Amino acid sequence: MQRTIFTEDHEAFRDSVRQFIAKEITPNLPEWEAAGFIPRDFYKKTAEIGINGLQIPDQYGGGGIDSFLFNTVVYEEIGYAAASLGGFQVHLNTVLPYFLEYAGEEQRDRWFPGFADGSLVSAIAMTEPGIGSDLAGVTTTAVRDGDDYILNGNKTFITGGINADLVIVVARTSKDPENRRKGLSLLVVEGDMPGFIRGRNLHKIGMKSSDTAELTFDNVRVPARNLLGEEGAAFKMLAHNLPQERLSIAITGLATATAAVNLAIDYAKERLVFGKPLADFQNTKFVLAECATELQAGQALVDQALIALDGGTLTPADAAKVKLFCTEMQARVIDKCLQVHGGYGYMSEYPIARLYADARVTRIFGGTSEVMKSVISKSMGL
Ligand SMILES: Cc1cc2nc3c(=O)[nH]c(=O)nc-3n(C[C@H](O)[C@H](O)[C@H](O)COP(=O)(O)OP(=O)(O)OC[C@H]3O[C@@H](n4cnc5c(N)ncnc54)[C@H](O)[C@@H]3O)c2cc1C
């Protein structure tokens, strides 16, 4: 079906992003996966073609665009190229929106130019060893001491945490026994602050080009001017930003599932079984037809959600539905496409194997599928 959300400008931008990916991402991905992170100069290169600052106001060197559609083009193209750049995507799709929404004038002056020119790399630290889905239970504390907060606690699974210059940390600044959601704040920790300790770059089964860190905050003195938004209002801010983050994950899920179908079609046309191309067998045709139909359904949801996001009407429950459907569909589709590849699909040198491993996490991060179902069922009055 013809998509109707993009203009000629988006498509021209798409062409240049596609060329950039073919030159700068596809050939380098194996090296980044072996290293366990994306080199910093990559962020400078994406900045040069205007990707990093799309939504940053132009006085800070950004593109000043309100719409999320140009960002969507970038993440779709990365997915179509069968790549998942977790750290890069979290930096721009998850963390930057908090700065765009909540940074004050002085913070904008300090940080926006670095986001726009690619010299700043960021991460967000919500999850703790004992707390993931139940975010209201955060135990990291930030106690006010004069002009500073003293930050103590441990975070884990932090994408981009090994290399980040700025980490937004969710910490408890006060306790309300009646309401655990109250009293959480967002503090921006800078990479060189004493007491900020980066632990292991965790070994994962997929998303290997993105660093995933354990972080410790041991009496880190964070100036109060690094408080993002209002003290005690983090839960509200997180709830406000999560729909866009969840839609971004859905977009990547759909795009990588699309890449898998294209890989399976190419493979099925080339591979001979029982003396004829695999694509000639009715089962192959039917499996891929089912996959194409699933992609179409996901696309309709994503495009509708993008219109709602740009219009300011994307609800948490709707974003949860889109993430739930697209990431569960991604898993089904990529699994079927791997099956089409037979034993070769299980070999790491085949991109379908990477897609399979990378896909597993989209049903976990940004809120698990079970959490999505909780959000949706709450909106149904259940
Ligand atoms: C590769 C990777 C990158 C990540 N990047 C980041 C990052 O950059 N920043 C960050 O802060 N976090 C990050 N995370 C953490 C991620 O968001 C959490 O793993 C996720 O929210 C789940 O939390 P948990 O792992 O503690 O699982 P738990 O919350 O312990 O959940 C365990 C199981 O219980 C289920 N469950 C939980 N609550 C309910 C319920 N109410 N009803 C039914 N079932 C339930 C879950 O769905 C899951 O199946 C990342 C994780 C991974 C794997």
The ligand as an SDF file (V2000), in Angstrom:
LIG
                    3D

 53 58  0  0  0  0  0  0  0  0999 V2000
   20.0460   -4.5540   25.6990 C   0  0  0  0  0  0  0  0  0  0  0  0
   19.3200   -3.7600   26.7350 C   0  0  0  0  0  0  0  0  0  0  0  0
   19.4360   -2.3790   26.7330 C   0  0  0  0  0  0  0  0  0  0  0  0
   18.7920   -1.6190   27.7150 C   0  0  0  0  0  0  0  0  0  0  0  0
   18.9900   -0.2670   27.7460 N   0  0  0  0  0  0  0  0  0  0  0  0
   18.5260    0.4410   28.8130 C   0  0  0  0  0  0  0  0  0  0  0  0
   18.8650    1.8180   28.9710 C   0  0  0  0  0  0  0  0  0  0  0  0
   19.5310    2.4290   28.1230 O   0  0  0  0  0  0  0  0  0  0  0  0
   18.4220    2.4570   30.0750 N   0  0  0  0  0  0  0  0  0  0  0  0
   17.6720    1.8460   31.0350 C   0  0  0  0  0  0  0  0  0  0  0  0
   17.3370    2.4860   32.0120 O   0  0  0  0  0  0  0  0  0  0  0  0
   17.3310    0.5390   30.9100 N   0  0  0  0  0  0  0  0  0  0  0  0
   17.7430   -0.1810   29.8300 C   0  0  0  0  0  0  0  0  0  0  0  0
   17.4370   -1.5000   29.7120 N   0  0  0  0  0  0  0  0  0  0  0  0
   16.6310   -2.1350   30.7420 C   0  0  0  0  0  0  0  0  0  0  0  0
   15.2430   -2.5210   30.2940 C   0  0  0  0  0  0  0  0  0  0  0  0
   14.4260   -1.3990   30.1220 O   0  0  0  0  0  0  0  0  0  0  0  0
   14.7110   -3.5130   31.3400 C   0  0  0  0  0  0  0  0  0  0  0  0
   15.4420   -4.7100   31.1830 O   0  0  0  0  0  0  0  0  0  0  0  0
   13.2190   -3.7600   31.2250 C   0  0  0  0  0  0  0  0  0  0  0  0
   12.4880   -2.6150   31.5700 O   0  0  0  0  0  0  0  0  0  0  0  0
   12.7640   -4.9300   32.0860 C   0  0  0  0  0  0  0  0  0  0  0  0
   13.2320   -4.7990   33.4030 O   0  0  0  0  0  0  0  0  0  0  0  0
   13.9800   -6.0350   34.1130 P   0  0  0  0  0  0  0  0  0  0  0  0
   15.0420   -6.5020   33.1930 O   0  0  0  0  0  0  0  0  0  0  0  0
   14.3670   -5.6100   35.4620 O   0  0  0  0  0  0  0  0  0  0  0  0
   12.8860   -7.1720   34.1750 O   0  0  0  0  0  0  0  0  0  0  0  0
   11.7940   -7.3460   35.3370 P   0  0  0  0  0  0  0  0  0  0  0  0
   11.0830   -6.0710   35.5690 O   0  0  0  0  0  0  0  0  0  0  0  0
   12.4240   -8.0310   36.4910 O   0  0  0  0  0  0  0  0  0  0  0  0
   10.7990   -8.3640   34.6260 O   0  0  0  0  0  0  0  0  0  0  0  0
   10.9830   -9.7740   34.5920 C   0  0  0  0  0  0  0  0  0  0  0  0
    9.7600  -10.3930   33.9300 C   0  0  0  0  0  0  0  0  0  0  0  0
    8.6070  -10.0740   34.7080 O   0  0  0  0  0  0  0  0  0  0  0  0
    7.6200   -9.5210   33.8720 C   0  0  0  0  0  0  0  0  0  0  0  0
    6.8280   -8.5640   34.6310 N   0  0  0  0  0  0  0  0  0  0  0  0
    7.2570   -7.4460   35.2580 C   0  0  0  0  0  0  0  0  0  0  0  0
    6.2120   -6.7880   35.7830 N   0  0  0  0  0  0  0  0  0  0  0  0
    5.1060   -7.4950   35.4550 C   0  0  0  0  0  0  0  0  0  0  0  0
    3.7200   -7.3200   35.7090 C   0  0  0  0  0  0  0  0  0  0  0  0
    3.2560   -6.2670   36.3890 N   0  0  0  0  0  0  0  0  0  0  0  0
    2.8610   -8.2440   35.2230 N   0  0  0  0  0  0  0  0  0  0  0  0
    3.3160   -9.2970   34.5320 C   0  0  0  0  0  0  0  0  0  0  0  0
    4.6170   -9.5250   34.2740 N   0  0  0  0  0  0  0  0  0  0  0  0
    5.4920   -8.6310   34.7240 C   0  0  0  0  0  0  0  0  0  0  0  0
    8.4010   -8.8180   32.7810 C   0  0  0  0  0  0  0  0  0  0  0  0
    7.5860   -8.5680   31.6540 O   0  0  0  0  0  0  0  0  0  0  0  0
    9.4920   -9.8400   32.5250 C   0  0  0  0  0  0  0  0  0  0  0  0
    9.0060  -10.8380   31.6820 O   0  0  0  0  0  0  0  0  0  0  0  0
   18.0050   -2.2620   28.7000 C   0  0  0  0  0  0  0  0  0  0  0  0
   17.8630   -3.6490   28.6640 C   0  0  0  0  0  0  0  0  0  0  0  0
   18.5080   -4.4000   27.7270 C   0  0  0  0  0  0  0  0  0  0  0  0
   18.3700   -5.8880   27.7490 C   0  0  0  0  0  0  0  0  0  0  0  0
  1  2  1  0
  2  3  1  0
  2 52  2  0
  3  4  2  0
  4  5  1  0
  4 50  1  0
  5  6  2  0
  6  7  1  0
  6 13  1  0
  7  8  2  0
  7  9  1  0
  9 10  1  0
 10 11  2  0
 10 12  1  0
 12 13  2  0
 13 14  1  0
 14 15  1  0
 14 50  1  0
 15 16  1  0
 16 17  1  0
 16 18  1  0
 18 19  1  0
 18 20  1  0
 20 21  1  0
 20 22  1  0
 22 23  1  0
 23 24  1  0
 24 25  2  0
 24 26  1  0
 24 27  1  0
 27 28  1  0
 28 29  2  0
 28 30  1  0
 28 31  1  0
 31 32  1  0
 32 33  1  0
 33 34  1  0
 33 48  1  0
 34 35  1  0
 35 36  1  0
 35 46  1  0
 36 37  1  0
 36 45  1  0
 37 38  2  0
 38 39  1  0
 39 40  1  0
 39 45  2  0
 40 41  1  0
 40 42  2  0
 42 43  1  0
 43 44  2  0
 44 45  1  0
 46 47  1  0
 46 48  1  0
 48 49  1  0
 50 51  2  0
 51 52  1  0
 52 53  1  0
M  END
$$$$
